[in-house]
Amino acid sequence: MKKALPTLALAALFALPAQANEGASIDTLRQTTMNLIDALVDTGVLTREKADELIKAAEAKAAKTAAKAKKDSTVRVQYVPESVKAEIREQLKQEVLAQARTEGWAAPNAIPEWTERIKIEGDLRVRYQNDRLSDGNTPIAGFAPNAIGNPGATNDDFPLATRFPAGTDLDGNGFPTGNVADNVNRLRLRARLGVLAKINDSVSAGLRFTTGNVNDRVSTNQTLGSNFNKYSFLVDRAYIKFDPAEWATVTGGRIPNPWFATDLVWDEDLNFDGVAVNLRNVTPTQSLRPFATAGWFPLRADNPPGADKQWLAGAQIGAEYDLSSNTRLRIGLAKYRYGRVEAQTDTAYDAVDGPLQGYGRYAYSSALRAKGNTLVLTNSPIDSTEAPIYGLASKFEPWVLTATADLAHFDPVRVLLSAEYVKNTGFDRGDILRRTGLNLTDGKDTAYHLRLMVGMPSVRLADDWQVFASYKYIGSDALIDGFTDSDFGLGGTNLKGFVLGGSYGLYRDTAVGLRWYSARNIQGMTYDPAVVAGQRYEVDTVMVDMNVRF
């Protein structure tokens, strides 16, 4: 017990700082401890000399601890130049102002609530385009035994099956018109302005306006050179989108292209009138994400009166698969069916009264067609007064297989491979003969597209870039020619060739681009035995673009 008492006394001395930190009176504690030591001396447990030594040792240790604590609490401030301080203040100011605008700090209702649900986007493109047609192209006058404008020409002088070259229009006598010989240089403009609105958590809407004209559904370009006249701004999209679940979307109206596809089947500027349903990640896994799309789209509701309605229906299934962290594959299989677009001999004609209601119902409108599809005369056999009415010889029920591979091994540079193959199962020579009387011995029902792109996935920032090369082969009756890429061969089918191009980002959302299209016909443009064989159509197109987005 005697040995423990000195230890207790020292513990009391060393506990002074801790007790002081807890708010107790230091003087009271020190006095209590000194009284305890004196009592130990009086009882003989400690000698006076030993007690003094313990007190001095405790005071020395306490002084050392206090000095170290004072030294450790010293704060050293690095000198910061005034210019750096000003820059920091400005950055903080801008961040605070941005957050204030986003969250509406200035006043509770200073920023209208609807602005948080509306997004405006748009782009402008100025293009120089040079179309260089081959000197060896077959003149249009070669597509009929009689020269264009010969007043003695009759319907019997025209080939029964026709694939017009460049140009979609017919003159008053049914002759094709268009340019197959003269080079063309143009400056062109495209302007698009869109509004996206989030109505609520499940419903949104889109509206977009664009340049162009109502006679060309696959181009939004406006050719400059109208004596400074103003341009039309047309409704390009107008739709409502409903998301009843995370994995389902229903879109109706004039909607964006809902299909996973390249520009082999659908031109990139084409939008769809109708309804589409998209299902995605139905059974999601970490690496496999399936999807499915179905749609129905009216083509010609009821024009002319009494004509059968024409429509397009389609369905597509596919999946996206992460083969590895650097390789992503996507594949889709689609089946499209065009309803009542195929021609047959029109019987709505009376020998005395002439055309009856609905006569011309099988016409493939010159405002729709590009070139390449096999066309046949649909006029009644007893019609000797009306202008030729051409219709599509084949039915169109194409199967389309699309695949892409996204390789990110050199990120941020990406390698994108894509391929697409088309087989029109509606092309049947026996059916064409039965419906139209045309014994078609040629024509092709397949198409394919191969493409390689290297660079950034999209050119949005300064110094972003990408280059690409592709090859296309589009058989005459693989696809409806009015919906395919309007730039390759100046649009249409019965074409093969390549496309080279690239783009480079000058600044954020500002890029320049260059493209070269080279295309020529696969087969002749007409197939009547009276027409000389070896017909040729070849064109090279160069485009230089300046694009900005906002």
Buried (B, 14 or more C-beta within 10 A) or exposed (E): EEEEBBEEBBEBBEBBBEBBEEEEEEEEBBEEBBEBBEEBBEEEBBEEEBBEEBBEEBEEBBEEEEEEEEEEEEEEEEEEEEEEEEEEEEEEEEEEEEEEEEEBEEEEEEBEEEEEEEEEEBBBBBBEBBBBBBEEBBEBEBBBBBEBEBEEBEBEBBBBBBBBBBBBEBEEBBBBBBBBEEEBEBEBBBBBBBBBBBEEEEEBBBBBBBBBBEEBBBBBBBBEEEEEEEBEBEEBBBBBBBBEEEBBBEBBBBBBBBBBBBBBBBBEBBBBBBBBBBBBBEEEEEEEBBBBBBBBBBBBEEEBEEBEEBBBBBBBBBBBBBEEEEBBBBBBBBBBBBBBBBBBBBEBBEEEEEBEEBBBBBBBBBEBBBBBBBBBBBBBEEBEEBBBBBBBBBBBBBEBBBBBBBBBEEEEBBBBBBBBBBBBEBBBBEBBEEBBEBEBEEBBBBBBBBBEBBBBBEBEBEEBBBBBBBEBBBBBBBBBBBBBBBBBBBBBBBBBBBBEBBBBBBEEBBBBBBBBBBBBBBBBBBBBEEBEEEBBBBBBBBBEBBBBBE
